Amino acid sequence: MENQTITHKTGTRAEWLKARLELLEAEKELTRRSDELAQRRQELPWVPVSKEYRFDTDEGSASLADLFRGRSQLLVYHFMFGPDYTAGCPSCSMIADGFNGFATHLANHDVMLWAVSRAPLAKLQGYKQRMGWTFPWASSQPGDFNFDFNVWFTPEQQQQGDIEYNYRREPGFVWRPGQQGGGQGAESKFAAMCGTDTPTYHRDRPGMSAFALRDGVVYHTYSAYARGLDSLWGAYQWLDRAPGGRNETGGVWWRRHDEYDKR
């Protein structure tokens, strides 16, 4: 790396320590607040899941209850990988890079972690092999699981502005005839990286949902979307502590982990 001119303020160790101790109090308050929010998540009412969802897994067809694999808690990451994608979403892929390490720990603490996507199982298996992942990944195609948990929307919903994502209503998606890349910005770039157009890419969304299994009944306990997934994005937690922070002034900077040498 070439030398860079220092533009950030500098100071003495004593000045740094004074500022750091002030920051520490703010960090402690944030930790306490985070603990309170975690408690409130766990206190949400549980909603019985009455629909019989089916999934394709490496072991064959499975119900939602089967995904628990003997545990009483299930966490599902709604991974953006639609049937028309040629590869998984780069952002979801970056998040999922961290799953291998802690999925085993969760499984030994009464919690199963799964990724679930709409793409057919064969596509998921091929991409999983490419990425070197071992966590369980199920296909929800052709069922309603993604639709019911607000992480997939129909073309009609998209065009009519009938999408409610992250508990908010969205305006209709404007699509210009003949548009191939889908416009400017991160979404068009990610769509191209997934081998599809922007509207198709945008109909699948990221999220996570939590479930509990009690006396043979599956309950939906929590779901989060969009920036609600930030704390699950391991790389961002490290970047937030790096001197330059997230440093995203140049736009999308990440790739799938096997693509950096192709830039």
Solvent accessible surface area in square Angstrom, and as a share of the most:
residue,aa,sasa,rsa
1,M,223,1.00
2,E,149,0.67
3,N,152,0.78
4,Q,144,0.64
5,T,122,0.71
6,I,133,0.67
7,T,130,0.76
8,H,140,0.63
9,K,173,0.73
10,T,113,0.66
11,G,58,0.56
12,T,80,0.47
13,R,175,0.64
14,A,73,0.57
15,E,103,0.46
16,W,133,0.47
17,L,86,0.43
18,K,133,0.56
19,A,58,0.45
20,R,75,0.27
21,L,94,0.47
22,E,105,0.47
23,L,94,0.47
24,L,58,0.29
25,E,102,0.46
26,A,59,0.46
27,E,68,0.31
28,K,92,0.39
29,E,95,0.42
30,L,126,0.63
31,T,78,0.46
32,R,124,0.45
33,R,106,0.39
34,S,56,0.36
35,D,89,0.46
36,E,90,0.40
37,L,66,0.33
38,A,30,0.23
39,Q,94,0.42
40,R,146,0.53
41,R,101,0.37
42,Q,127,0.56
43,E,114,0.51
44,L,79,0.40
45,P,108,0.68
46,W,105,0.37
47,V,85,0.49
48,P,83,0.52
49,V,33,0.19
50,S,108,0.70
51,K,96,0.41
52,E,142,0.64
53,Y,17,0.06
54,R,125,0.46
55,F,2,0.01
56,D,60,0.31
57,T,6,0.04
58,D,80,0.41
59,E,132,0.59
60,G,34,0.33
61,S,75,0.48
62,A,10,0.08
63,S,19,0.12
64,L,9,0.04
65,A,38,0.30
66,D,75,0.39
67,L,1,0.00
68,F,0,0.00
69,R,104,0.38
70,G,82,0.79
71,R,65,0.24
72,S,28,0.18
73,Q,68,0.30
74,L,0,0.00
75,L,51,0.25
76,V,1,0.00
77,Y,4,0.01
78,H,1,0.00
79,F,3,0.01
80,M,12,0.05
81,F,3,0.01
82,G,1,0.01
83,P,33,0.20
84,D,95,0.49
85,Y,0,0.00
86,T,100,0.58
87,A,7,0.05
88,G,0,0.00
89,C,2,0.01
90,P,0,0.00
91,S,18,0.12
92,C,2,0.01
93,S,1,0.01
94,M,31,0.14
95,I,9,0.05
96,A,0,0.00
97,D,54,0.28
98,G,37,0.35
99,F,10,0.04
100,N,47,0.24
101,G,52,0.50
102,F,87,0.36
103,A,13,0.10
104,T,86,0.50
105,H,131,0.58
106,L,45,0.22
107,A,19,0.15
108,N,121,0.62
109,H,141,0.63
110,D,59,0.31
111,V,16,0.09
112,M,10,0.04
113,L,13,0.06
114,W,5,0.02
115,A,0,0.00
116,V,0,0.00
117,S,0,0.00
118,R,42,0.15
119,A,0,0.00
120,P,48,0.30
121,L,32,0.16
122,A,77,0.60
123,K,75,0.32
124,L,1,0.01
125,Q,74,0.33
126,G,42,0.40
127,Y,11,0.04
128,K,27,0.11
129,Q,151,0.67
130,R,98,0.36
131,M,8,0.04
132,G,49,0.47
133,W,15,0.05
134,T,106,0.62
135,F,4,0.02
136,P,23,0.14
137,W,6,0.02
138,A,0,0.00
139,S,0,0.00
140,S,2,0.02
141,Q,65,0.29
142,P,133,0.84
143,G,46,0.44
144,D,67,0.35
145,F,1,0.01
146,N,6,0.03
147,F,84,0.35
148,D,53,0.28
149,F,18,0.08
150,N,58,0.30
151,V,1,0.01
152,W,54,0.19
153,F,4,0.02
154,T,32,0.19
155,P,47,0.30
156,E,98,0.44
157,Q,32,0.14
158,Q,5,0.02
159,Q,129,0.57
160,Q,138,0.61
161,G,16,0.15
162,D,66,0.34
163,I,5,0.03
164,E,77,0.34
165,Y,20,0.08
166,N,42,0.22
167,Y,144,0.55
168,R,168,0.61
169,R,145,0.53
170,E,42,0.19
171,P,120,0.75
172,G,30,0.29
173,F,48,0.20
174,V,126,0.72
175,W,95,0.33
176,R,144,0.53
177,P,130,0.82
178,G,65,0.62
179,Q,26,0.12
180,Q,146,0.65
181,G,41,0.39
182,G,10,0.10
183,G,24,0.23
184,Q,174,0.77
185,G,51,0.49
186,A,44,0.34
187,E,69,0.31
188,S,15,0.10
189,K,81,0.34
190,F,14,0.06
191,A,0,0.00
192,A,73,0.57
193,M,41,0.19
194,C,0,0.00
195,G,44,0.43
196,T,25,0.15
197,D,46,0.24
198,T,4,0.02
199,P,13,0.08
200,T,19,0.11
201,Y,9,0.03
202,H,32,0.14
203,R,38,0.14
204,D,4,0.02
205,R,13,0.05
206,P,31,0.19
207,G,0,0.00
208,M,22,0.10
209,S,0,0.00
210,A,14,0.11
211,F,4,0.02
212,A,4,0.03
213,L,42,0.21
214,R,97,0.36
215,D,150,0.78
216,G,67,0.65
217,V,60,0.35
218,V,14,0.08
219,Y,48,0.18
220,H,43,0.19
221,T,23,0.13
222,Y,55,0.21
223,S,10,0.06
224,A,8,0.07
225,Y,9,0.03
226,A,42,0.32
227,R,176,0.64
228,G,44,0.42
229,L,6,0.03
230,D,23,0.12
231,S,82,0.53
232,L,83,0.41
233,W,25,0.09
234,G,41,0.39
235,A,38,0.29
236,Y,11,0.04
237,Q,55,0.25
238,W,202,0.71
239,L,46,0.23
240,D,70,0.36
241,R,181,0.66
242,A,41,0.32
243,P,150,0.94
244,G,55,0.53
245,G,24,0.23
246,R,60,0.22
247,N,112,0.58
248,E,65,0.29
249,T,138,0.80
250,G,79,0.76
251,G,39,0.38
252,V,26,0.15
253,W,75,0.26
254,W,20,0.07
255,R,46,0.17
256,R,6,0.02
257,H,82,0.36
258,D,50,0.26
259,E,28,0.12
260,Y,92,0.35
261,D,128,0.66
262,K,147,0.62
263,R,180,0.66
